[in-house]
């Protein structure tokens, strides 16, 4: 079986920078094991698969370990492939996903993604997440998909070495860590 694959650097102005994603347009869905194995072989943060369903396109994203509900950079990468490699000529493309409809508008050199809103709330940080980091965060937040931990300094983020087995216990897509930056607003 031959499957086209595109590697696209999202959020980048030059090759080998930004956030890479694999994009695989498919004629029909393959079984989940095959999709997962391809994503593991690609070994990128996400591999996006698209299949045309009627007049619409469905998108699914896989990390090397699991399917995820939402991935912005791989959605932008997918739209880039449609607009620049597959001859899609409309100004906007919409993808059906497990997180709802995601639309990407093509304005020449700029692609704009209409990303779903996440409601985040301040929360107590679970003990296992506190143990996952060598430094203690000053605040914790939880959204529909992620935890976000706020630390005091950029240095703490740069030197973070989380215990990933503990992070994996979060039951969320992941854990975002952030702090005020030294020369930028945040890191």
GUMI-468496 format. One record per residue: residue number from 1; residue in one letter; x, y, z of N, C-alpha, C in turn. Coordinates in steps of 0.001 Angstrom, whole numbers, always signed. Layout:
+-----+--------+---------+---------+---------+---------+---------+---------+---------+---------+---------+
| num | residu |     n.x |     n.y |     n.z |    ca.x |    ca.y |    ca.z |     c.x |     c.y |     c.z |
+-----+--------+---------+---------+---------+---------+---------+---------+---------+---------+---------+
| NUM |      a |       X |       Y |       Z |       X |       Y |       Z |       X |       Y |       Z |
...
+-----+--------+---------+---------+---------+---------+---------+---------+---------+---------+---------+
This chain:
+-----+--------+---------+---------+---------+---------+---------+---------+---------+---------+---------+
| num | residu |     n.x |     n.y |     n.z |    ca.x |    ca.y |    ca.z |     c.x |     c.y |     c.z |
+-----+--------+---------+---------+---------+---------+---------+---------+---------+---------+---------+
|   1 |      x |    +839 |   -1167 |      +0 |      +0 |      +0 |      +0 |    +892 |   +1240 |      +0 |
|   2 |      x |    +536 |   +2223 |    -796 |   +1274 |   +3478 |    -836 |    +407 |   +4571 |    -244 |
|   3 |      x |    +985 |   +5314 |    +684 |    +285 |   +6418 |   +1341 |   +1129 |   +7674 |   +1161 |
|   4 |      x |    +543 |   +8741 |    +604 |   +1319 |   +9981 |    +497 |   +1568 |  +10552 |   +1894 |
|   5 |      x |   +2730 |  +11117 |   +2064 |   +3060 |  +11761 |   +3335 |   +3785 |  +13071 |   +3051 |
|   6 |      x |   +3350 |  +14099 |   +3751 |   +3973 |  +15412 |   +3663 |   +4446 |  +15767 |   +5067 |
|   7 |      x |   +5632 |  +16304 |   +5171 |   +6127 |  +16832 |   +6438 |   +6098 |  +18344 |   +6312 |
|   8 |      x |   +5328 |  +18987 |   +7174 |   +5132 |  +20436 |   +7094 |   +5564 |  +21060 |   +8414 |
|   9 |      x |   +6366 |  +22113 |   +8343 |   +6779 |  +22868 |   +9518 |   +5783 |  +24004 |   +9735 |
|  10 |      x |   +4891 |  +23845 |  +10711 |   +3918 |  +24891 |  +11034 |   +4596 |  +25967 |  +11889 |
|  11 |      x |   +4050 |  +27162 |  +11859 |   +4568 |  +28292 |  +12629 |   +6021 |  +28580 |  +12251 |
|  12 |      x |   +6340 |  +28490 |  +10965 |   +7730 |  +28667 |  +10540 |   +7797 |  +29477 |   +9256 |
|  13 |      x |   +8901 |  +30171 |   +9092 |   +9158 |  +30911 |   +7861 |  +10219 |  +30229 |   +7019 |
|  14 |      x |  +10871 |  +29188 |   +7588 |  +11898 |  +28475 |   +6833 |  +11863 |  +26999 |   +7225 |
|  15 |      x |  +12422 |  +26184 |   +6374 |  +12454 |  +24744 |   +6594 |  +13299 |  +24415 |   +7834 |
|  16 |      x |  +12989 |  +23308 |   +8457 |  +13683 |  +22813 |   +9654 |  +13537 |  +23749 |  +10844 |
|  17 |      x |  +12408 |  +24417 |  +10918 |  +12102 |  +25246 |  +12085 |  +10611 |  +25095 |  +12349 |
|  18 |      x |  +10127 |  +25740 |  +13365 |   +8702 |  +25656 |  +13661 |   +8324 |  +24351 |  +14309 |
|  19 |      x |   +7105 |  +23920 |  +14063 |   +6548 |  +22733 |  +14700 |   +6161 |  +21741 |  +13601 |
|  20 |      x |   +6938 |  +20681 |  +13395 |   +6672 |  +19767 |  +12282 |   +5496 |  +18832 |  +12549 |
|  21 |      x |   +4777 |  +18535 |  +11489 |   +3690 |  +17550 |  +11536 |   +3710 |  +16765 |  +10236 |
|  22 |      x |   +3357 |  +15503 |  +10331 |   +3172 |  +14684 |   +9136 |   +1711 |  +14792 |   +8723 |
|  23 |      x |   +1470 |  +14843 |   +7424 |    +110 |  +14924 |   +6881 |     -50 |  +13797 |   +5868 |
|  24 |      x |   -1061 |  +12958 |   +6081 |   -1322 |  +11820 |   +5188 |   -2767 |  +11884 |   +4690 |
|  25 |      x |   -2998 |  +12396 |   +3472 |   -4343 |  +12345 |   +2898 |   -4651 |  +10889 |   +2503 |
|  26 |      x |   -5806 |  +10411 |   +2891 |   -6206 |   +9028 |   +2602 |   -7483 |   +9006 |   +1781 |
|  27 |      x |   -7663 |   +7963 |    +976 |   -8918 |   +7766 |    +244 |   -9996 |   +7186 |   +1146 |
|  28 |      x |   -9572 |   +6367 |   +2114 |  -10513 |   +5771 |   +3078 |   -9738 |   +5510 |   +4361 |
|  29 |      x |  -10483 |   +5351 |   +5447 |   -9840 |   +5131 |   +6737 |   -9188 |   +3763 |   +6785 |
|  30 |      x |   -7994 |   +3738 |   +7309 |   -7305 |   +2492 |   +7617 |   -7655 |   +2117 |   +9052 |
|  31 |      x |   -7359 |    +897 |   +9451 |   -7673 |    +517 |  +10830 |   -6787 |   +1310 |  +11791 |
|  32 |      x |   -7263 |   +1451 |  +13013 |   -6583 |   +2282 |  +14006 |   -5163 |   +1809 |  +14288 |
|  33 |      x |   -4937 |    +509 |  +14273 |   -3592 |     -14 |  +14526 |   -2623 |    +458 |  +13449 |
|  34 |      x |   -3050 |    +432 |  +12203 |   -2191 |    +894 |  +11105 |   -1934 |   +2392 |  +11226 |
|  35 |      x |   -2968 |   +3177 |  +11522 |   -2788 |   +4620 |  +11695 |   -1791 |   +4895 |  +12821 |
|  36 |      x |   -1929 |   +4167 |  +13919 |   -1029 |   +4358 |  +15055 |    +398 |   +3956 |  +14703 |
|  37 |      x |    +550 |   +2860 |  +13989 |   +1889 |   +2403 |  +13606 |   +2579 |   +3381 |  +12659 |
|  38 |      x |   +1827 |   +3975 |  +11743 |   +2408 |   +4982 |  +10841 |   +2875 |   +6185 |  +11656 |
|  39 |      x |   +2038 |   +6630 |  +12596 |   +2410 |   +7774 |  +13441 |   +3646 |   +7451 |  +14272 |
|  40 |      x |   +3731 |   +6238 |  +14787 |   +4912 |   +5846 |  +15566 |   +6156 |   +5851 |  +14682 |
|  41 |      x |   +6011 |   +5366 |  +13466 |   +7136 |   +5344 |  +12530 |   +7559 |   +6770 |  +12159 |
|  42 |      x |   +6588 |   +7666 |  +11982 |   +6907 |   +9064 |  +11664 |   +7649 |   +9732 |  +12816 |
|  43 |      x |   +7271 |   +9383 |  +14043 |   +7922 |   +9875 |  +15260 |   +7954 |  +11409 |  +15329 |
|  44 |      x |   +6867 |  +12029 |  +14909 |   +6688 |  +13472 |  +15064 |   +5620 |  +13693 |  +16132 |
|  45 |      x |   +5502 |  +14916 |  +16616 |   +4505 |  +15187 |  +17650 |   +3127 |  +14692 |  +17212 |
|  46 |      x |   +2737 |  +14968 |  +15965 |   +1478 |  +14465 |  +15433 |   +1604 |  +14085 |  +13973 |
|  47 |      x |    +816 |  +13089 |  +13616 |    +558 |  +12746 |  +12223 |    -925 |  +12963 |  +12011 |
|  48 |      x |   -1279 |  +13759 |  +11007 |   -2687 |  +14049 |  +10701 |   -3108 |  +13219 |   +9498 |
|  49 |      x |   -4299 |  +12627 |   +9611 |   -4894 |  +11870 |   +8509 |   -6193 |  +12552 |   +8122 |
|  50 |      x |   -6451 |  +12615 |   +6815 |   -7689 |  +13198 |   +6324 |   -8345 |  +12281 |   +5329 |
|  51 |      x |   -9671 |  +12185 |   +5448 |  -10467 |  +11407 |   +4496 |  -11670 |  +12260 |   +4111 |
|  52 |      x |  -11977 |  +12287 |   +2819 |  -13168 |  +12999 |   +2357 |  -14390 |  +12154 |   +2673 |
|  53 |      x |  -15360 |  +12758 |   +3331 |  -16621 |  +12102 |   +3677 |  -17747 |  +12955 |   +3094 |
|  54 |      x |  -18295 |  +12531 |   +1976 |  -19291 |  +13339 |   +1278 |  -18623 |  +14591 |    +744 |
|  55 |      x |  -19150 |  +15749 |   +1132 |  -18569 |  +17020 |    +701 |  -17608 |  +17598 |   +1740 |
|  56 |      x |  -17343 |  +16855 |   +2797 |  -16524 |  +17367 |   +3888 |  -15291 |  +16489 |   +4090 |
|  57 |      x |  -14368 |  +17008 |   +4882 |  -13150 |  +16270 |   +5211 |  -13107 |  +16027 |   +6710 |
|  58 |      x |  -12790 |  +14820 |   +7087 |  -12596 |  +14483 |   +8500 |  -11101 |  +14395 |   +8749 |
|  59 |      x |  -10658 |  +14928 |   +9893 |   -9256 |  +14877 |  +10276 |   -9133 |  +14132 |  +11604 |
|  60 |      x |   -8065 |  +13344 |  +11700 |   -7714 |  +12659 |  +12944 |   -6218 |  +12849 |  +13160 |
|  61 |      x |   -5812 |  +12937 |  +14430 |   -4412 |  +13171 |  +14760 |   -3903 |  +12063 |  +15671 |
|  62 |      x |   -2708 |  +11603 |  +15394 |   -2066 |  +10586 |  +16219 |    -671 |  +11046 |  +16609 |
|  63 |      x |    -349 |  +10922 |  +17885 |   +1028 |  +11067 |  +18336 |   +1695 |   +9708 |  +18112 |
|  64 |      x |   +2974 |   +9566 |  +18385 |   +3571 |   +8236 |  +18277 |   +2965 |   +7215 |  +19235 |
|  65 |      x |   +2220 |   +7680 |  +20255 |   +1666 |   +6776 |  +21270 |    +141 |   +6654 |  +21274 |
|  66 |      x |    -583 |   +7685 |  +20800 |   -2038 |   +7649 |  +20954 |   -2724 |   +8643 |  +20018 |
|  67 |      x |   -4017 |   +8407 |  +19780 |   -4840 |   +9377 |  +19062 |   -5201 |  +10498 |  +20027 |
|  68 |      x |   -5223 |  +11738 |  +19521 |   -5571 |  +12892 |  +20342 |   -6807 |  +13586 |  +19772 |
|  69 |      x |   -7471 |  +14366 |  +20619 |   -8722 |  +15011 |  +20231 |   -8533 |  +16295 |  +19438 |
|  70 |      x |   -7375 |  +16945 |  +19575 |   -7197 |  +18254 |  +18958 |   -5713 |  +18535 |  +18762 |
|  71 |      x |   -5375 |  +19083 |  +17606 |   -3984 |  +19476 |  +17347 |   -3979 |  +20626 |  +16348 |
|  72 |      x |   -3632 |  +21808 |  +16823 |   -3649 |  +22993 |  +15968 |   -2597 |  +22989 |  +14886 |
|  73 |      x |   -1341 |  +22696 |  +15237 |    -282 |  +22803 |  +14229 |    -457 |  +21767 |  +13125 |
|  74 |      x |    -964 |  +20567 |  +13454 |   -1179 |  +19556 |  +12412 |   -2401 |  +19900 |  +11551 |
|  75 |      x |   -3355 |  +20643 |  +12109 |   -4488 |  +21108 |  +11311 |   -4023 |  +22165 |  +10310 |
|  76 |      x |   -3191 |  +23097 |  +10777 |   -2631 |  +24087 |   +9858 |   -1772 |  +23415 |   +8794 |
|  77 |      x |    -985 |  +22425 |   +9190 |    -159 |  +21690 |   +8223 |   -1038 |  +21000 |   +7190 |
|  78 |      x |   -2156 |  +20434 |   +7632 |   -3090 |  +19766 |   +6718 |   -3665 |  +20751 |   +5715 |
|  79 |      x |   -4086 |  +21912 |   +6209 |   -4631 |  +22932 |   +5311 |   -3570 |  +23382 |   +4312 |
|  80 |      x |   -2344 |  +23539 |   +4785 |   -1252 |  +23921 |   +3885 |   -1124 |  +22914 |   +2737 |
|  81 |      x |   -1178 |  +21632 |   +3052 |   -1077 |  +20593 |   +2019 |   -2228 |  +20715 |   +1032 |
|  82 |      x |   -3439 |  +20921 |   +1547 |   -4596 |  +21057 |    +654 |   -4432 |  +22267 |    -261 |
|  83 |      x |   -4070 |  +23416 |    +299 |   -3982 |  +24641 |    -481 |   -2777 |  +24663 |   -1427 |
|  84 |      x |   -1671 |  +24046 |   -1037 |    -427 |  +24192 |   -1785 |     +50 |  +22953 |   -2532 |
|  85 |      x |    -514 |  +21795 |   -2222 |     -45 |  +20570 |   -2878 |   -1162 |  +19760 |   -3524 |
|  86 |      x |   -2393 |  +19924 |   -3063 |   -3485 |  +19090 |   -3568 |   -4475 |  +19849 |   -4447 |
|  87 |      x |   -4179 |  +21102 |   -4746 |   -4997 |  +21868 |   -5678 |   -6333 |  +22349 |   -5131 |
|  88 |      x |   -6489 |  +22422 |   -3823 |   -7723 |  +22931 |   -3232 |   -7767 |  +24435 |   -3456 |
|  89 |      x |   -8797 |  +24930 |   -4161 |   -8800 |  +26331 |   -4596 |   -9712 |  +27254 |   -3798 |
|  90 |      x |  -10577 |  +26713 |   -2949 |  -11439 |  +27576 |   -2141 |  -10577 |  +28372 |   -1159 |
|  91 |      x |  -11112 |  +29467 |    -661 |  -10389 |  +30320 |    +289 |  -10401 |  +29753 |   +1702 |
|  92 |      x |  -11268 |  +28775 |   +1955 |  -11379 |  +28220 |   +3298 |  -11661 |  +26726 |   +3209 |
|  93 |      x |  -11082 |  +25982 |   +4123 |  -11362 |  +24553 |   +4217 |  -11778 |  +24255 |   +5651 |
|  94 |      x |  -12748 |  +23372 |   +5793 |  -13210 |  +22966 |   +7117 |  -12963 |  +21478 |   +7293 |
|  95 |      x |  -12506 |  +21127 |   +8478 |  -12280 |  +19742 |   +8837 |  -13213 |  +19369 |   +9974 |
|  96 |      x |  -13832 |  +18199 |   +9875 |  -14627 |  +17654 |  +10971 |  -13650 |  +16902 |  +11875 |
|  97 |      x |  -13755 |  +17131 |  +13175 |  -12849 |  +16466 |  +14103 |  -13602 |  +16059 |  +15360 |
|  98 |      x |  -12935 |  +15331 |  +16234 |  -13546 |  +14963 |  +17512 |  -13757 |  +16188 |  +18397 |
|  99 |      x |  -13157 |  +17316 |  +18047 |  -13326 |  +18550 |  +18806 |  -14246 |  +19538 |  +18098 |
| 100 |      x |  -14937 |  +19091 |  +17071 |  -15841 |  +19959 |  +16331 |  -15275 |  +20331 |  +14976 |
| 101 |      x |  -15893 |  +21328 |  +14349 |  -15475 |  +21803 |  +13028 |  -14307 |  +22769 |  +13197 |
| 102 |      x |  -13244 |  +22534 |  +12453 |  -12082 |  +23409 |  +12462 |  -11927 |  +23987 |  +11059 |
| 103 |      x |  -11979 |  +25297 |  +10944 |  -11877 |  +25966 |   +9647 |  -10554 |  +26697 |   +9533 |
| 104 |      x |   -9960 |  +26607 |   +8338 |   -8714 |  +27311 |   +8064 |   -8927 |  +28172 |   +6824 |
| 105 |      x |   -8628 |  +29452 |   +6968 |   -8765 |  +30406 |   +5869 |   -7393 |  +30660 |   +5251 |
| 106 |      x |   -7379 |  +30689 |   +3910 |   -6155 |  +30923 |   +3155 |   -6124 |  +32373 |   +2698 |
| 107 |      x |   -5214 |  +33147 |   +3281 |   -5023 |  +34541 |   +2879 |   -3624 |  +34706 |   +2303 |
| 108 |      x |   -3346 |  +33970 |   +1226 |   -2032 |  +34056 |    +582 |    -976 |  +33330 |   +1390 |
| 109 |      x |     -64 |  +34092 |   +1976 |   +1009 |  +33492 |   +2767 |    +604 |  +33215 |   +4212 |
| 110 |      x |    -611 |  +33576 |   +4579 |   -1078 |  +33401 |   +5957 |   -2263 |  +32453 |   +5983 |
| 111 |      x |   -2178 |  +31443 |   +6839 |   -3312 |  +30557 |   +7107 |   -3820 |  +30871 |   +8502 |
| 112 |      x |   -5139 |  +31057 |   +8622 |   -5738 |  +31402 |   +9904 |   -6678 |  +30290 |  +10332 |
| 113 |      x |   -6424 |  +29735 |  +11508 |   -7213 |  +28632 |  +12047 |   -8230 |  +29151 |  +13045 |
| 114 |      x |   -9486 |  +28766 |  +12849 |  -10542 |  +29070 |  +13808 |  -10524 |  +27937 |  +14826 |
| 115 |      x |   -9851 |  +28156 |  +15935 |   -9611 |  +27120 |  +16942 |  -10706 |  +27170 |  +17991 |
| 116 |      x |  -11170 |  +26023 |  +18470 |  -12220 |  +26042 |  +19494 |  -11723 |  +26673 |  +20797 |
| 117 |      x |  -12620 |  +27326 |  +21491 |  -12299 |  +27958 |  +22755 |  -12262 |  +26914 |  +23867 |
| 118 |      x |  -11266 |  +27024 |  +24714 |  -11161 |  +26157 |  +25875 |  -11403 |  +27012 |  +27105 |
| 119 |      x |  -12203 |  +26520 |  +27996 |  -12462 |  +27246 |  +29240 |  -11501 |  +26717 |  +30291 |
| 120 |      x |  -10573 |  +27570 |  +30719 |   -9635 |  +27140 |  +31748 |  -10016 |  +27769 |  +33078 |
| 121 |      x |   -9796 |  +27014 |  +34135 |  -10114 |  +27493 |  +35481 |   -8943 |  +27208 |  +36402 |
| 122 |      x |   -8748 |  +28116 |  +37343 |   -7722 |  +27905 |  +38351 |   -8089 |  +26654 |  +39143 |
| 123 |      x |   -7089 |  +25851 |  +39473 |   -7354 |  +24595 |  +40162 |   -6226 |  +24279 |  +41130 |
| 124 |      x |   -6529 |  +23439 |  +42099 |   -5483 |  +22895 |  +42948 |   -4678 |  +21917 |  +42097 |
| 125 |      x |   -3388 |  +21916 |  +42288 |   -2521 |  +21035 |  +41506 |   -2479 |  +19675 |  +42190 |
| 126 |      x |   -2836 |  +18621 |  +41458 |   -2806 |  +17289 |  +42063 |   -1399 |  +16922 |  +42552 |
| 127 |      x |   -1339 |  +16165 |  +43615 |     -60 |  +15787 |  +44233 |    +890 |  +15102 |  +43248 |
| 128 |      x |    +354 |  +14227 |  +42382 |   +1228 |  +13527 |  +41441 |   +1902 |  +14489 |  +40464 |
| 129 |      x |   +1205 |  +15610 |  +40112 |   +1838 |  +16597 |  +39234 |   +2879 |  +17409 |  +39989 |
| 130 |      x |   +2633 |  +17679 |  +41260 |   +3648 |  +18373 |  +42050 |   +4914 |  +17523 |  +42132 |
| 131 |      x |   +4751 |  +16222 |  +42262 |   +5900 |  +15319 |  +42338 |   +6589 |  +15156 |  +40977 |
| 132 |      x |   +5886 |  +15468 |  +39902 |   +6444 |  +15294 |  +38560 |   +7500 |  +16346 |  +38229 |
| 133 |      x |   +7511 |  +17450 |  +38980 |   +8442 |  +18542 |  +38718 |   +9314 |  +18786 |  +39945 |
| 134 |      x |  +10570 |  +19124 |  +39689 |  +11509 |  +19348 |  +40789 |  +11290 |  +20696 |  +41462 |
| 135 |      x |  +10694 |  +21609 |  +40759 |  +10345 |  +22917 |  +41307 |   +8831 |  +22974 |  +41486 |
| 136 |      x |   +8377 |  +23775 |  +42432 |   +6948 |  +23862 |  +42701 |   +6334 |  +25011 |  +41897 |
| 137 |      x |   +5270 |  +24728 |  +41117 |   +4591 |  +25822 |  +40398 |   +3888 |  +26757 |  +41380 |
| 138 |      x |   +3687 |  +28006 |  +40933 |   +3002 |  +28980 |  +41785 |   +1491 |  +28957 |  +41573 |
| 139 |      x |   +1051 |  +28475 |  +40406 |    -384 |  +28398 |  +40106 |    -636 |  +27215 |  +39196 |
| 140 |      x |   -1873 |  +26722 |  +39246 |   -2285 |  +25660 |  +38349 |   -3643 |  +25963 |  +37748 |
| 141 |      x |   -3821 |  +25566 |  +36496 |   -5075 |  +25749 |  +35774 |   -5426 |  +24449 |  +35064 |
| 142 |      x |   -6710 |  +24251 |  +34806 |   -7140 |  +23065 |  +34073 |   -8175 |  +23489 |  +33045 |
| 143 |      x |   -7991 |  +23000 |  +31821 |   -8952 |  +23210 |  +30749 |   -9587 |  +21889 |  +30380 |
| 144 |      x |  -10270 |  +21864 |  +29258 |  -10889 |  +20622 |  +28795 |   -9856 |  +19572 |  +28420 |
| 145 |      x |   -8700 |  +20026 |  +27931 |   -7715 |  +19083 |  +27400 |   -6407 |  +19029 |  +28176 |
| 146 |      x |   -6042 |  +20082 |  +28870 |   -4705 |  +20168 |  +29455 |   -4731 |  +20775 |  +30853 |
| 147 |      x |   -3665 |  +20481 |  +31587 |   -3310 |  +21266 |  +32765 |   -2313 |  +22315 |  +32305 |
| 148 |      x |   -2275 |  +23456 |  +32993 |   -1240 |  +24452 |  +32769 |    -674 |  +24822 |  +34126 |
| 149 |      x |    +634 |  +24676 |  +34265 |   +1318 |  +25011 |  +35502 |   +2174 |  +26239 |  +35270 |
| 150 |      x |   +2021 |  +27236 |  +36141 |   +2760 |  +28490 |  +36029 |   +3881 |  +28469 |  +37065 |
| 151 |      x |   +5102 |  +28670 |  +36573 |   +6270 |  +28702 |  +37441 |   +6759 |  +30131 |  +37587 |
| 152 |      x |   +7687 |  +30353 |  +38517 |   +8176 |  +31706 |  +38796 |   +9105 |  +32254 |  +37729 |
| 153 |      x |   +9932 |  +31391 |  +37106 |  +10985 |  +31946 |  +36254 |  +11199 |  +31150 |  +34971 |
| 154 |      x |  +11746 |  +31843 |  +34012 |  +12128 |  +31218 |  +32745 |  +13141 |  +30108 |  +32986 |
| 155 |      x |  +14044 |  +30332 |  +33922 |  +15070 |  +29326 |  +34229 |  +14421 |  +28003 |  +34660 |
| 156 |      x |  +13362 |  +28071 |  +35441 |  +12680 |  +26845 |  +35868 |  +12113 |  +26086 |  +34666 |
| 157 |      x |  +11625 |  +26810 |  +33678 |  +11086 |  +26163 |  +32478 |  +12230 |  +25549 |  +31674 |
| 158 |      x |  +13294 |  +26307 |  +31491 |  +14439 |  +25815 |  +30716 |  +15074 |  +24580 |  +31343 |
| 159 |      x |  +15053 |  +24501 |  +32661 |  +15694 |  +23391 |  +33361 |  +14713 |  +22297 |  +33774 |
| 160 |      x |  +13462 |  +22433 |  +33386 |  +12459 |  +21436 |  +33772 |  +12841 |  +20066 |  +33215 |
| 161 |      x |  +12715 |  +19086 |  +34049 |  +12981 |  +17704 |  +33663 |  +11896 |  +16854 |  +34313 |
| 162 |      x |  +10659 |  +16944 |  +33777 |   +9533 |  +16295 |  +34445 |   +9642 |  +14771 |  +34424 |
| 163 |      x |   +9039 |  +14156 |  +35426 |   +8906 |  +12700 |  +35476 |   +7685 |  +12373 |  +34612 |
| 164 |      x |   +7927 |  +11943 |  +33386 |   +6847 |  +11796 |  +32403 |   +5835 |  +10721 |  +32787 |
| 165 |      x |   +6251 |   +9707 |  +33523 |   +5281 |   +8707 |  +33980 |   +4236 |   +9329 |  +34900 |
| 166 |      x |   +4651 |  +10313 |  +35709 |   +3694 |  +11010 |  +36570 |   +2820 |  +11963 |  +35756 |
| 167 |      x |   +3416 |  +12661 |  +34788 |   +2646 |  +13560 |  +33915 |   +1566 |  +12765 |  +33185 |
| 168 |      x |   +1896 |  +11553 |  +32750 |    +946 |  +10710 |  +32013 |    -269 |  +10339 |  +32851 |
| 169 |      x |    -176 |  +10449 |  +34156 |   -1308 |  +10130 |  +35029 |   -2367 |  +11229 |  +35053 |
| 170 |      x |   -2114 |  +12326 |  +34348 |   -3014 |  +13483 |  +34414 |   -4390 |  +13207 |  +33828 |
| 171 |      x |   -4489 |  +12209 |  +32945 |   -5777 |  +11939 |  +32310 |   -6154 |  +13007 |  +31301 |
| 172 |      x |   -5195 |  +13860 |  +30953 |   -5428 |  +14927 |  +29982 |   -4512 |  +14704 |  +28788 |
| 173 |      x |   -4671 |  +15555 |  +27791 |   -3796 |  +15483 |  +26628 |   -2361 |  +15757 |  +27032 |
| 174 |      x |   -2180 |  +16646 |  +28004 |    -826 |  +16974 |  +28416 |    -801 |  +18024 |  +29495 |
| 175 |      x |    +406 |  +18450 |  +29802 |    +624 |  +19473 |  +30818 |   +1484 |  +20563 |  +30190 |
| 176 |      x |    +973 |  +21777 |  +30219 |   +1687 |  +22941 |  +29709 |   +2415 |  +23564 |  +30892 |
| 177 |      x |   +3698 |  +23896 |  +30708 |   +4403 |  +24632 |  +31752 |   +4818 |  +25976 |  +31175 |
| 178 |      x |   +4721 |  +27016 |  +31994 |   +4997 |  +28361 |  +31512 |   +5483 |  +29234 |  +32657 |
| 179 |      x |   +6091 |  +30353 |  +32281 |   +6547 |  +31368 |  +33245 |   +6748 |  +32662 |  +32465 |
| 180 |      x |   +6873 |  +33763 |  +33220 |   +7205 |  +35040 |  +32598 |   +8604 |  +34913 |  +32004 |
| 181 |      x |   +8769 |  +35406 |  +30778 |  +10063 |  +35327 |  +30112 |  +10990 |  +36449 |  +30518 |
| 182 |      x |  +12277 |  +36240 |  +30327 |  +13261 |  +37281 |  +30642 |  +13219 |  +38415 |  +29621 |
| 183 |      x |  +13101 |  +38066 |  +28332 |  +13106 |  +39083 |  +27281 |  +11839 |  +39034 |  +26423 |
| 184 |      x |  +10929 |  +38135 |  +26770 |   +9643 |  +38006 |  +26080 |   +8551 |  +37921 |  +27134 |
| 185 |      x |   +7305 |  +38002 |  +26708 |   +6206 |  +38003 |  +27672 |   +6129 |  +36708 |  +28467 |
| 186 |      x |   +6278 |  +35564 |  +27778 |   +6216 |  +34280 |  +28481 |   +6996 |  +33231 |  +27709 |
| 187 |      x |   +7367 |  +32178 |  +28431 |   +8042 |  +31020 |  +27827 |   +7253 |  +29780 |  +28195 |
+-----+--------+---------+---------+---------+---------+---------+---------+---------+---------+---------+
